[in-house]
Amino acid sequence: MLPLVVSLGFWQLRRADEKSALESAYLTELGSLPIPLESVLVPFRRYTGEGTFGARQFYVDNQVYQGAAGFWVVQDFFTKAGRHLLVNRGWIQGGSDRNRLPAAPAPTAAVRLHAVAWPQMGLLPTFGDDGWPTDERLLVPSRDIAKMAAMTGAEPMELRLVLGSPGVLVPAPVEVSFGRATHLGYATQWFGLGLVLIIGYVVVWRRGRHVEKA
């Protein structure tokens, strides 16, 4: 057990370092001015550019806004220069039947988007069949941008539309708590458990020695 809990403790420390790096990048880009959408996509950087929405829409399930259940709508987008991107248009409320997806029509003409590049910051584990359908409008269990990109041929980075951008619904949040302290707390717990195991082993060993002498 000791090697296991120690390895889990160091894994939490690595996760804390990753969150620290993301937080540093977030704070650096937070106040930056938008740059052209044809530029390299950097997490948390603001972009603006022209293009048209594609037909493929991913409805990310289990998204709650102000107590109401709904979906995030992620749609492909083609820039004037031909880049294929994935745009999170934001939240839309669902109905009583979650399998009946609400309509979220996008502008059909060319538009100028305003968005923030958003990295994939961990996914909840899924159990059972995680197969995704291949329809143009499909319900998916998670915001797995890499999988969406593989299915559509788009670049594996999410662009979150901001308020006022054409095609935006209820904007997905661009404020985040990275939870570095949480990972440090978990690491402390795992290392503490390792210390308990060592102390317990020493106690049991000493008692065994006393029994042998008796």
Z-matrix of the N, CA and C atoms (Angstrom, degrees):
N
C 1 1.465
C 2 1.524 1 112.54
N 3 1.345 2 115.97 1 -33.03
C 4 1.468 3 118.81 2 -175.03
C 5 1.529 4 112.33 3 -60.91
N 6 1.342 5 119.34 4 -49.74
C 7 1.476 6 117.95 5 177.90
C 8 1.532 7 112.12 6 -59.01
N 9 1.336 8 117.12 7 -34.41
C 10 1.459 9 120.17 8 -179.25
C 11 1.524 10 111.34 9 -65.55
N 12 1.339 11 117.95 10 -50.63
C 13 1.470 12 119.49 11 -176.63
C 14 1.528 13 110.91 12 -68.99
N 15 1.337 14 117.87 13 -32.92
C 16 1.464 15 119.48 14 177.40
C 17 1.527 16 110.42 15 -67.38
N 18 1.339 17 116.76 16 -41.76
C 19 1.471 18 119.54 17 178.59
C 20 1.525 19 110.65 18 -64.21
N 21 1.337 20 117.20 19 -36.87
C 22 1.459 21 120.02 20 176.80
C 23 1.529 22 111.13 21 -66.08
N 24 1.319 23 116.46 22 -36.78
C 25 1.462 24 119.95 23 176.86
C 26 1.518 25 111.92 24 -62.97
N 27 1.341 26 117.10 25 -45.04
C 28 1.469 27 120.18 26 179.05
C 29 1.523 28 111.37 27 -68.29
N 30 1.353 29 117.39 28 -32.67
C 31 1.458 30 120.05 29 176.52
C 32 1.524 31 110.38 30 -63.07
N 33 1.332 32 117.05 31 -41.09
C 34 1.463 33 120.09 32 177.63
C 35 1.533 34 110.79 33 -65.19
N 36 1.323 35 117.81 34 -36.22
C 37 1.467 36 119.97 35 176.31
C 38 1.524 37 111.21 36 -63.63
N 39 1.352 38 116.70 37 -40.19
C 40 1.468 39 119.74 38 177.51
C 41 1.525 40 110.55 39 -64.77
N 42 1.345 41 117.02 40 -40.32
C 43 1.457 42 119.75 41 177.13
C 44 1.531 43 111.17 42 -62.89
N 45 1.336 44 116.58 43 -37.12
C 46 1.472 45 120.10 44 177.55
C 47 1.523 46 110.40 45 -63.91
N 48 1.341 47 117.46 46 -39.94
C 49 1.465 48 120.73 47 178.06
C 50 1.528 49 110.69 48 -64.95
N 51 1.347 50 116.46 49 -40.34
C 52 1.468 51 119.71 50 178.19
C 53 1.524 52 110.89 51 -62.49
N 54 1.336 53 116.90 52 -43.92
C 55 1.458 54 120.47 53 179.42
C 56 1.529 55 110.69 54 -65.70
N 57 1.338 56 117.15 55 -35.01
C 58 1.461 57 120.36 56 177.94
C 59 1.525 58 110.83 57 -64.17
N 60 1.346 59 116.60 58 -40.75
C 61 1.466 60 120.46 59 178.69
C 62 1.525 61 110.68 60 -65.76
N 63 1.341 62 117.14 61 -41.24
C 64 1.461 63 120.52 62 177.63
C 65 1.530 64 111.26 63 -64.04
N 66 1.329 65 116.11 64 -41.32
C 67 1.459 66 119.78 65 179.72
C 68 1.521 67 111.14 66 -63.76
N 69 1.338 68 116.87 67 -39.39
C 70 1.453 69 120.56 68 178.14
C 71 1.527 70 111.10 69 -63.28
N 72 1.354 71 116.04 70 -43.40
C 73 1.468 72 120.04 71 178.14
C 74 1.525 73 110.81 72 -64.82
N 75 1.320 74 116.51 73 -39.60
C 76 1.463 75 121.51 74 -179.67
C 77 1.526 76 110.51 75 -61.42
N 78 1.331 77 116.83 76 -47.43
C 79 1.459 78 120.70 77 -178.61
C 80 1.524 79 111.67 78 -66.39
N 81 1.338 80 116.28 79 -33.42
C 82 1.461 81 120.78 80 179.17
C 83 1.528 82 111.36 81 -66.42
N 84 1.339 83 116.53 82 -42.13
C 85 1.461 84 121.42 83 -174.71
C 86 1.523 85 113.65 84 -88.30
N 87 1.343 86 116.99 85 -11.84
C 88 1.453 87 120.83 86 -170.86
C 89 1.529 88 112.90 87 -55.16
N 90 1.286 89 117.80 88 -44.70
C 91 1.461 90 120.71 89 -175.93
C 92 1.511 91 114.43 90 -99.35
N 93 1.312 92 118.20 91 13.32
C 94 1.464 93 120.47 92 -176.85
C 95 1.527 94 111.39 93 -76.91
N 96 1.312 95 115.95 94 153.98
C 97 1.463 96 121.98 95 175.94
C 98 1.529 97 109.92 96 -79.45
N 99 1.339 98 118.55 97 150.87
C 100 1.467 99 120.66 98 178.94
C 101 1.528 100 111.42 99 -61.14
N 102 1.317 101 115.29 100 144.88
C 103 1.458 102 121.52 101 176.26
C 104 1.526 103 107.96 102 -119.13
N 105 1.352 104 117.86 103 165.58
C 106 1.461 105 120.04 104 -176.37
C 107 1.526 106 112.90 105 -59.49
N 108 1.319 107 115.02 106 141.59
C 109 1.454 108 121.88 107 -178.13
C 110 1.525 109 112.57 108 -64.78
N 111 1.293 110 117.62 109 -19.35
C 112 1.462 111 120.41 110 178.47
C 113 1.530 112 112.36 111 -77.85
N 114 1.325 113 117.75 112 -4.89
C 115 1.458 114 121.46 113 178.95
C 116 1.526 115 110.61 114 -75.23
N 117 1.339 116 115.55 115 169.67
C 118 1.464 117 120.80 116 176.00
C 119 1.525 118 108.91 117 -62.73
N 120 1.324 119 116.64 118 135.45
C 121 1.461 120 121.00 119 -179.11
C 122 1.523 121 110.32 120 -80.69
N 123 1.305 122 116.01 121 118.99
C 124 1.469 123 123.39 122 -179.60
C 125 1.521 124 108.14 123 -117.06
N 126 1.344 125 118.71 124 132.13
C 127 1.465 126 120.21 125 -178.74
C 128 1.524 127 112.88 126 -51.71
N 129 1.323 128 115.97 127 134.29
C 130 1.461 129 127.01 128 175.21
C 131 1.537 130 113.71 129 74.23
N 132 1.317 131 117.82 130 2.49
C 133 1.463 132 120.22 131 178.07
C 134 1.530 133 109.56 132 -83.32
N 135 1.337 134 115.87 133 146.91
C 136 1.463 135 121.87 134 -179.89
C 137 1.531 136 110.32 135 -90.86
N 138 1.349 137 115.34 136 139.63
C 139 1.460 138 120.80 137 -176.59
C 140 1.522 139 110.12 138 -133.99
N 141 1.317 140 114.67 139 156.02
C 142 1.459 141 121.35 140 172.27
C 143 1.521 142 108.06 141 -145.76
N 144 1.324 143 116.26 142 143.22
C 145 1.456 144 119.45 143 -179.19
C 146 1.508 145 111.66 144 -179.76
N 147 1.334 146 115.69 145 166.97
C 148 1.456 147 122.00 146 -175.45
C 149 1.525 148 111.48 147 -102.19
N 150 1.322 149 113.99 148 151.79
C 151 1.457 150 120.11 149 177.89
C 152 1.509 151 110.42 150 171.56
N 153 1.341 152 116.32 151 -167.31
C 154 1.468 153 121.88 152 -178.66
C 155 1.527 154 109.81 153 -132.19
N 156 1.316 155 114.88 154 148.41
C 157 1.459 156 120.31 155 176.25
C 158 1.523 157 110.52 156 -75.32
N 159 1.337 158 114.98 157 144.98
C 160 1.455 159 120.91 158 173.50
C 161 1.516 160 110.93 159 -89.70
N 162 1.347 161 116.07 160 -173.90
C 163 1.461 162 121.14 161 -175.06
C 164 1.527 163 113.12 162 -89.46
N 165 1.337 164 118.17 163 -22.91
C 166 1.462 165 120.54 164 -173.34
C 167 1.521 166 110.90 165 -77.49
N 168 1.327 167 116.10 166 127.83
C 169 1.463 168 122.62 167 176.94
C 170 1.519 169 109.60 168 -126.99
N 171 1.337 170 116.14 169 129.09
C 172 1.461 171 122.63 170 173.20
C 173 1.529 172 108.40 171 -104.10
N 174 1.312 173 116.85 172 125.50
C 175 1.465 174 121.91 173 175.88
C 176 1.535 175 107.62 174 -100.45
N 177 1.332 176 116.16 175 106.30
C 178 1.462 177 120.77 176 -178.11
C 179 1.530 178 108.40 177 -82.02
N 180 1.320 179 116.15 178 118.15
C 181 1.462 180 122.42 179 -171.97
C 182 1.531 181 112.02 180 -75.63
N 183 1.331 182 114.84 181 163.75
C 184 1.477 183 123.75 182 171.72
C 185 1.527 184 113.08 183 63.69
N 186 1.315 185 117.21 184 43.36
C 187 1.458 186 121.47 185 175.06
C 188 1.536 187 108.81 186 -108.06
N 189 1.322 188 116.43 187 125.74
C 190 1.466 189 121.73 188 -174.61
C 191 1.527 190 109.44 189 -111.33
N 192 1.322 191 114.99 190 134.97
C 193 1.467 192 120.99 191 176.76
C 194 1.519 193 108.32 192 -135.68
N 195 1.337 194 116.13 193 120.86
C 196 1.465 195 122.72 194 -179.62
C 197 1.526 196 111.51 195 50.09
N 198 1.316 197 115.22 196 43.18
C 199 1.457 198 121.21 197 175.60
C 200 1.513 199 115.97 198 82.38
N 201 1.325 200 118.19 199 -3.67
C 202 1.468 201 122.00 200 -178.58
C 203 1.531 202 109.71 201 -103.99
N 204 1.326 203 115.53 202 140.29
C 205 1.464 204 120.85 203 179.06
C 206 1.522 205 110.12 204 -84.15
N 207 1.317 206 115.30 205 143.92
C 208 1.454 207 119.45 206 179.90
C 209 1.510 208 111.68 207 -167.99
N 210 1.319 209 115.63 208 -151.86
C 211 1.457 210 122.42 209 -174.38
C 212 1.529 211 110.17 210 -138.64
N 213 1.326 212 115.49 211 153.46
C 214 1.452 213 120.51 212 161.77
C 215 1.522 214 107.18 213 -92.29
N 216 1.314 215 116.11 214 139.02
C 217 1.465 216 120.94 215 179.04
C 218 1.530 217 108.41 216 -106.62
N 219 1.326 218 115.71 217 113.87
C 220 1.467 219 121.92 218 177.56
C 221 1.525 220 107.32 219 -108.15
N 222 1.320 221 116.31 220 123.65
C 223 1.468 222 121.07 221 -173.35
C 224 1.520 223 110.48 222 -129.35
N 225 1.335 224 115.63 223 146.01
C 226 1.470 225 116.70 224 178.61
C 227 1.525 226 110.19 225 -77.05
N 228 1.334 227 113.73 226 155.09
C 229 1.462 228 121.69 227 -172.90
C 230 1.515 229 108.27 228 -145.62
N 231 1.342 230 115.89 229 136.96
C 232 1.457 231 121.27 230 -177.71
C 233 1.533 232 109.14 231 -116.46
N 234 1.320 233 116.23 232 121.70
C 235 1.452 234 120.05 233 -179.81
C 236 1.524 235 110.41 234 -77.09
N 237 1.325 236 115.99 235 168.43
C 238 1.470 237 120.46 236 179.30
C 239 1.522 238 111.53 237 -60.95
N 240 1.343 239 116.34 238 -29.83
C 241 1.460 240 120.01 239 -179.86
C 242 1.527 241 112.50 240 -86.47
N 243 1.344 242 117.25 241 -0.37
C 244 1.459 243 120.13 242 175.13
C 245 1.516 244 115.62 243 98.07
N 246 1.321 245 118.59 244 6.39
C 247 1.462 246 119.41 245 177.06
C 248 1.526 247 110.01 246 -72.24
N 249 1.323 248 115.60 247 141.18
C 250 1.457 249 122.17 248 179.83
C 251 1.528 250 107.83 249 -106.81
N 252 1.329 251 117.10 250 115.12
C 253 1.457 252 122.21 251 -172.87
C 254 1.529 253 110.40 252 -123.87
N 255 1.326 254 115.34 253 166.29
C 256 1.461 255 121.98 254 176.59
C 257 1.524 256 108.58 255 -114.02
N 258 1.322 257 116.48 256 121.47
C 259 1.461 258 122.06 257 -174.58
C 260 1.527 259 109.38 258 -114.41
N 261 1.328 260 115.73 259 124.06
C 262 1.465 261 121.02 260 173.24
C 263 1.528 262 107.58 261 -85.50
N 264 1.323 263 116.08 262 107.20
C 265 1.458 264 120.41 263 -177.24
C 266 1.526 265 112.36 264 -78.91
N 267 1.338 266 117.37 265 -12.20
C 268 1.456 267 120.39 266 177.54
C 269 1.510 268 112.61 267 114.28
N 270 1.322 269 114.75 268 -161.36
C 271 1.472 270 122.81 269 -171.18
C 272 1.523 271 111.51 270 -97.81
N 273 1.340 272 114.20 271 143.15
C 274 1.461 273 121.31 272 173.23
C 275 1.516 274 107.76 273 -136.75
N 276 1.321 275 116.86 274 140.62
C 277 1.459 276 121.25 275 -176.91
C 278 1.524 277 111.26 276 -74.28
N 279 1.345 278 115.36 277 141.24
C 280 1.449 279 120.74 278 176.88
C 281 1.520 280 111.51 279 -94.49
N 282 1.322 281 116.32 280 170.98
C 283 1.452 282 121.71 281 178.28
C 284 1.520 283 111.16 282 -98.19
N 285 1.314 284 116.36 283 -167.24
C 286 1.462 285 121.02 284 179.98
C 287 1.517 286 111.77 285 -69.44
N 288 1.323 287 117.72 286 -27.34
C 289 1.454 288 122.64 287 176.81
C 290 1.523 289 107.97 288 -104.35
N 291 1.332 290 116.36 289 106.43
C 292 1.463 291 120.44 290 -175.13
C 293 1.528 292 112.77 291 -66.06
N 294 1.342 293 117.18 292 -18.54
C 295 1.461 294 119.75 293 179.84
C 296 1.533 295 112.80 294 -82.95
N 297 1.339 296 116.60 295 -7.94
C 298 1.462 297 120.68 296 175.04
C 299 1.524 298 107.27 297 -99.45
N 300 1.297 299 115.92 298 101.69
C 301 1.458 300 121.13 299 -172.63
C 302 1.523 301 110.58 300 -76.32
N 303 1.335 302 116.57 301 135.00
C 304 1.468 303 119.29 302 177.16
C 305 1.527 304 110.60 303 -69.94
N 306 1.311 305 115.85 304 148.69
C 307 1.465 306 120.09 305 179.16
C 308 1.524 307 109.94 306 -72.70
N 309 1.316 308 115.84 307 136.05
C 310 1.465 309 121.65 308 177.71
C 311 1.515 310 108.63 309 -135.33
N 312 1.348 311 117.17 310 67.43
C 313 1.469 312 119.50 311 -177.47
C 314 1.521 313 111.63 312 -63.59
N 315 1.309 314 115.05 313 138.68
C 316 1.465 315 121.64 314 178.54
C 317 1.522 316 109.40 315 -103.46
N 318 1.333 317 117.19 316 160.17
C 319 1.474 318 119.56 317 174.86
C 320 1.521 319 110.52 318 -55.92
N 321 1.318 320 115.44 319 138.45
C 322 1.468 321 119.41 320 -179.79
C 323 1.528 322 112.20 321 -91.47
N 324 1.307 323 117.27 322 -22.98
C 325 1.471 324 120.55 323 179.00
C 326 1.526 325 109.84 324 -87.21
N 327 1.322 326 115.71 325 170.64
C 328 1.459 327 120.55 326 176.30
C 329 1.524 328 110.01 327 -65.38
N 330 1.339 329 116.14 328 139.78
C 331 1.465 330 121.79 329 -178.08
C 332 1.525 331 108.96 330 -135.53
N 333 1.335 332 115.07 331 164.34
C 334 1.465 333 121.03 332 173.05
C 335 1.517 334 108.03 333 -106.39
N 336 1.331 335 115.63 334 115.08
C 337 1.458 336 121.45 335 -178.84
C 338 1.523 337 111.54 336 -88.29
N 339 1.340 338 114.42 337 155.31
C 340 1.462 339 122.68 338 171.47
C 341 1.529 340 106.12 339 -130.87
N 342 1.313 341 116.65 340 119.27
C 343 1.461 342 119.44 341 -170.71
C 344 1.520 343 111.49 342 -149.82
N 345 1.339 344 114.08 343 166.27
C 346 1.470 345 122.71 344 176.14
C 347 1.526 346 107.69 345 -118.64
N 348 1.321 347 117.70 346 128.87
C 349 1.462 348 121.48 347 175.86
C 350 1.524 349 109.07 348 -70.28
N 351 1.322 350 115.52 349 132.17
C 352 1.469 351 119.64 350 -173.72
C 353 1.521 352 109.87 351 -127.72
N 354 1.327 353 118.26 352 126.59
C 355 1.461 354 120.87 353 -178.12
C 356 1.527 355 111.89 354 -80.85
N 357 1.325 356 115.17 355 164.05
C 358 1.463 357 120.80 356 172.46
C 359 1.516 358 107.80 357 -82.55
N 360 1.334 359 117.29 358 114.80
C 361 1.466 360 120.99 359 -174.86
C 362 1.518 361 111.46 360 -111.80
N 363 1.330 362 116.25 361 50.30
C 364 1.450 363 120.41 362 177.49
C 365 1.511 364 111.85 363 95.56
N 366 1.329 365 115.54 364 145.35
C 367 1.460 366 122.35 365 179.22
C 368 1.513 367 109.34 366 -126.02
N 369 1.331 368 116.26 367 144.53
C 370 1.453 369 119.83 368 174.32
C 371 1.521 370 108.97 369 -69.78
N 372 1.360 371 117.80 370 144.43
C 373 1.466 372 119.49 371 178.79
C 374 1.523 373 111.12 372 -65.17
N 375 1.327 374 116.68 373 147.22
C 376 1.458 375 121.90 374 176.23
C 377 1.518 376 108.76 375 -114.44
N 378 1.301 377 115.97 376 148.82
C 379 1.458 378 121.37 377 -177.50
C 380 1.529 379 108.78 378 -123.06
N 381 1.324 380 115.54 379 146.53
C 382 1.453 381 119.47 380 -179.99
C 383 1.517 382 110.87 381 80.50
N 384 1.316 383 115.56 382 -154.17
C 385 1.461 384 122.18 383 -176.91
C 386 1.518 385 110.40 384 -72.19
N 387 1.337 386 115.98 385 117.82
C 388 1.459 387 120.90 386 178.77
C 389 1.524 388 110.22 387 -108.05
N 390 1.326 389 116.17 388 22.18
C 391 1.455 390 119.41 389 -179.95
C 392 1.515 391 111.74 390 -68.97
N 393 1.324 392 116.58 391 140.68
C 394 1.461 393 122.27 392 -179.82
C 395 1.522 394 108.73 393 -107.42
N 396 1.327 395 117.32 394 141.52
C 397 1.468 396 119.71 395 174.26
C 398 1.526 397 110.18 396 -71.25
N 399 1.317 398 115.68 397 178.49
C 400 1.471 399 120.15 398 -176.29
C 401 1.526 400 112.18 399 -124.39
N 402 1.338 401 117.49 400 20.06
C 403 1.467 402 120.04 401 178.35
C 404 1.526 403 110.00 402 -71.43
N 405 1.347 404 115.37 403 168.69
C 406 1.463 405 119.23 404 176.95
C 407 1.524 406 111.13 405 -68.79
N 408 1.343 407 117.33 406 -38.22
C 409 1.465 408 122.09 407 175.51
C 410 1.518 409 106.84 408 -112.77
N 411 1.323 410 117.26 409 113.32
C 412 1.445 411 118.81 410 -175.63
C 413 1.522 412 112.21 411 -137.05
N 414 1.328 413 114.98 412 145.81
C 415 1.449 414 123.67 413 177.99
C 416 1.516 415 108.67 414 -88.41
N 417 1.331 416 117.16 415 126.35
C 418 1.469 417 121.31 416 -179.19
C 419 1.525 418 108.94 417 -124.73
N 420 1.348 419 118.10 418 151.05
C 421 1.464 420 120.99 419 -174.13
C 422 1.513 421 114.74 420 -81.19
N 423 1.325 422 117.86 421 -15.82
C 424 1.464 423 119.25 422 -174.52
C 425 1.517 424 110.54 423 -151.68
N 426 1.340 425 115.04 424 161.35
C 427 1.471 426 121.31 425 178.56
C 428 1.537 427 108.43 426 -86.28
N 429 1.321 428 114.31 427 65.81
C 430 1.459 429 120.50 428 -178.18
C 431 1.535 430 107.96 429 -90.52
N 432 1.324 431 115.49 430 89.64
C 433 1.467 432 120.48 431 -174.67
C 434 1.521 433 111.29 432 -65.02
N 435 1.324 434 117.20 433 -36.95
C 436 1.471 435 119.86 434 179.98
C 437 1.529 436 110.47 435 -62.38
N 438 1.316 437 116.86 436 -40.08
C 439 1.466 438 120.20 437 179.58
C 440 1.523 439 110.80 438 -70.57
N 441 1.331 440 116.54 439 -39.91
C 442 1.462 441 119.60 440 176.13
C 443 1.531 442 110.56 441 -60.79
N 444 1.321 443 115.62 442 -42.52
C 445 1.466 444 119.94 443 -179.63
C 446 1.524 445 111.15 444 -64.01
N 447 1.336 446 116.41 445 -40.39
C 448 1.460 447 119.94 446 179.67
C 449 1.527 448 111.31 447 -65.07
N 450 1.331 449 116.80 448 -34.88
C 451 1.461 450 120.57 449 -179.24
C 452 1.521 451 112.62 450 -73.81
N 453 1.329 452 117.07 451 -31.64
C 454 1.466 453 120.60 452 -173.01
C 455 1.523 454 113.59 453 -105.37
N 456 1.339 455 116.73 454 -18.08
C 457 1.458 456 119.53 455 -173.84
C 458 1.515 457 113.20 456 84.66
N 459 1.339 458 116.65 457 10.72
C 460 1.466 459 121.05 458 179.82
C 461 1.525 460 110.85 459 -81.46
N 462 1.322 461 115.95 460 168.42
C 463 1.460 462 120.80 461 175.44
C 464 1.533 463 109.22 462 -73.09
N 465 1.342 464 117.59 463 140.85
C 466 1.468 465 120.89 464 -173.78
C 467 1.523 466 113.68 465 -81.44
N 468 1.321 467 116.43 466 60.73
C 469 1.463 468 121.43 467 175.75
C 470 1.526 469 107.90 468 -145.11
N 471 1.318 470 116.24 469 135.38
C 472 1.458 471 121.26 470 179.26
C 473 1.521 472 110.45 471 -88.17
N 474 1.328 473 115.76 472 136.97
C 475 1.457 474 122.23 473 172.86
C 476 1.523 475 108.34 474 -112.82
N 477 1.324 476 117.47 475 115.14
C 478 1.458 477 121.53 476 -178.67
C 479 1.528 478 109.88 477 -92.12
N 480 1.327 479 115.69 478 118.74
C 481 1.457 480 119.13 479 178.56
C 482 1.524 481 110.21 480 -65.81
N 483 1.334 482 115.67 481 143.72
C 484 1.457 483 121.01 482 177.66
C 485 1.528 484 109.15 483 -102.00
N 486 1.311 485 115.72 484 164.90
C 487 1.460 486 121.52 485 -178.03
C 488 1.533 487 110.22 486 -56.39
N 489 1.320 488 115.96 487 132.76
C 490 1.455 489 121.10 488 179.86
C 491 1.513 490 114.61 489 96.42
N 492 1.332 491 116.77 490 -11.41
C 493 1.457 492 119.20 491 179.25
C 494 1.522 493 110.15 492 -77.40
N 495 1.331 494 119.19 493 142.48
C 496 1.466 495 120.71 494 176.23
C 497 1.529 496 110.79 495 -57.09
N 498 1.333 497 115.54 496 136.52
C 499 1.453 498 120.41 497 177.77
C 500 1.512 499 115.33 498 86.49
N 501 1.338 500 117.70 499 -3.81
C 502 1.456 501 119.62 500 -177.03
C 503 1.526 502 110.12 501 -75.01
N 504 1.337 503 116.21 502 143.57
C 505 1.454 504 123.19 503 173.22
C 506 1.530 505 106.73 504 -99.62
N 507 1.327 506 119.12 505 -126.55
C 508 1.471 507 120.56 506 168.08
C 509 1.525 508 105.66 507 -85.36
N 510 1.335 509 118.99 508 113.59
C 511 1.471 510 120.20 509 -169.92
C 512 1.526 511 112.89 510 -56.92
N 513 1.324 512 115.96 511 138.45
C 514 1.459 513 121.07 512 172.24
C 515 1.528 514 108.41 513 -65.65
N 516 1.328 515 118.19 514 147.02
C 517 1.469 516 119.92 515 -174.89
C 518 1.523 517 112.30 516 -65.41
N 519 1.328 518 114.92 517 143.30
C 520 1.467 519 121.37 518 173.44
C 521 1.519 520 110.08 519 -120.13
N 522 1.337 521 115.93 520 18.15
C 523 1.461 522 121.30 521 170.50
C 524 1.520 523 106.28 522 -112.90
N 525 1.303 524 117.37 523 140.92
C 526 1.460 525 119.58 524 -173.51
C 527 1.521 526 110.95 525 -148.58
N 528 1.329 527 115.66 526 145.72
C 529 1.463 528 122.61 527 169.29
C 530 1.523 529 106.94 528 -104.06
N 531 1.309 530 117.47 529 118.90
C 532 1.465 531 120.50 530 -170.78
C 533 1.517 532 113.54 531 -79.32
N 534 1.324 533 118.22 532 -19.11
C 535 1.458 534 120.14 533 173.35
C 536 1.517 535 115.08 534 71.59
N 537 1.345 536 117.14 535 29.14
C 538 1.460 537 118.72 536 179.00
C 539 1.528 538 110.98 537 -60.71
N 540 1.334 539 116.63 538 -39.77
C 541 1.469 540 120.00 539 -178.94
C 542 1.530 541 111.18 540 -63.06
N 543 1.334 542 116.64 541 -32.06
C 544 1.460 543 119.89 542 178.94
C 545 1.512 544 111.11 543 -63.72
N 546 1.338 545 116.84 544 -43.61
C 547 1.469 546 120.27 545 178.61
C 548 1.527 547 110.94 546 -64.88
N 549 1.325 548 116.86 547 -38.59
C 550 1.466 549 119.03 548 177.28
C 551 1.523 550 110.64 549 -64.31
N 552 1.341 551 116.84 550 -37.69
C 553 1.459 552 120.28 551 177.42
C 554 1.515 553 111.75 552 -63.89
N 555 1.345 554 116.15 553 -42.51
C 556 1.472 555 119.44 554 177.84
C 557 1.528 556 110.55 555 -64.31
N 558 1.335 557 116.74 556 -40.41
C 559 1.461 558 119.78 557 178.90
C 560 1.529 559 110.62 558 -60.38
N 561 1.337 560 115.98 559 -42.87
C 562 1.464 561 120.16 560 178.28
C 563 1.525 562 110.82 561 -60.39
N 564 1.327 563 116.85 562 -41.07
C 565 1.464 564 120.38 563 179.47
C 566 1.525 565 111.53 564 -63.90
N 567 1.345 566 116.42 565 -43.21
C 568 1.461 567 118.53 566 -179.95
C 569 1.527 568 111.58 567 -66.02
N 570 1.330 569 116.81 568 -43.01
C 571 1.460 570 118.85 569 178.35
C 572 1.528 571 110.72 570 -66.20
N 573 1.328 572 117.22 571 -35.73
C 574 1.458 573 120.80 572 176.20
C 575 1.518 574 111.43 573 -62.68
N 576 1.346 575 116.28 574 -41.42
C 577 1.456 576 119.79 575 177.08
C 578 1.530 577 110.74 576 -63.58
N 579 1.337 578 116.39 577 -37.84
C 580 1.458 579 119.72 578 176.43
C 581 1.517 580 111.59 579 -61.52
N 582 1.348 581 117.11 580 -40.95
C 583 1.462 582 121.20 581 177.58
C 584 1.523 583 110.91 582 -62.91
N 585 1.347 584 116.40 583 -40.91
C 586 1.468 585 120.54 584 177.72
C 587 1.524 586 110.40 585 -61.60
N 588 1.326 587 117.05 586 -40.65
C 589 1.465 588 119.99 587 178.58
C 590 1.521 589 111.42 588 -62.89
N 591 1.338 590 116.83 589 -41.40
C 592 1.468 591 120.28 590 179.52
C 593 1.520 592 109.66 591 -64.06
N 594 1.337 593 117.09 592 -47.90
C 595 1.467 594 120.62 593 -179.99
C 596 1.524 595 110.78 594 -61.43
N 597 1.346 596 116.08 595 -42.71
C 598 1.457 597 119.51 596 178.88
C 599 1.513 598 112.03 597 -62.07
N 600 1.333 599 116.23 598 -40.20
C 601 1.459 600 119.65 599 178.84
C 602 1.520 601 111.11 600 -63.79
N 603 1.342 602 117.05 601 -42.81
C 604 1.464 603 120.79 602 179.73
C 605 1.525 604 110.79 603 -63.19
N 606 1.340 605 116.18 604 -42.35
C 607 1.470 606 120.10 605 179.84
C 608 1.524 607 110.87 606 -62.23
N 609 1.330 608 116.46 607 -46.61
C 610 1.459 609 120.28 608 -179.82
C 611 1.519 610 110.74 609 -63.88
N 612 1.331 611 116.61 610 -39.99
C 613 1.465 612 120.72 611 -179.61
C 614 1.526 613 110.96 612 -64.06
N 615 1.353 614 116.91 613 -42.62
C 616 1.459 615 120.84 614 -179.86
C 617 1.531 616 110.94 615 -66.53
N 618 1.324 617 116.67 616 -39.25
C 619 1.453 618 118.74 617 177.53
C 620 1.529 619 110.70 618 -64.13
N 621 1.326 620 115.39 619 -38.48
C 622 1.458 621 119.15 620 177.33
C 623 1.519 622 111.66 621 -63.07
N 624 1.331 623 117.12 622 -38.22
C 625 1.466 624 121.03 623 177.45
C 626 1.520 625 111.15 624 -63.65
N 627 1.346 626 116.80 625 -42.11
C 628 1.460 627 120.98 626 179.11
C 629 1.531 628 110.91 627 -63.27
N 630 1.315 629 117.08 628 -39.59
C 631 1.466 630 120.65 629 178.84
C 632 1.519 631 110.52 630 -64.42
N 633 1.350 632 116.34 631 -41.23
C 634 1.459 633 119.71 632 179.69
C 635 1.524 634 111.51 633 -63.24
N 636 1.367 635 116.86 634 -41.08
C 637 1.459 636 120.52 635 179.51
C 638 1.533 637 111.96 636 -66.49
N 639 1.357 638 114.55 637 -35.23
C 640 1.460 639 118.60 638 -179.85
C 641 1.530 640 110.02 639 -68.54
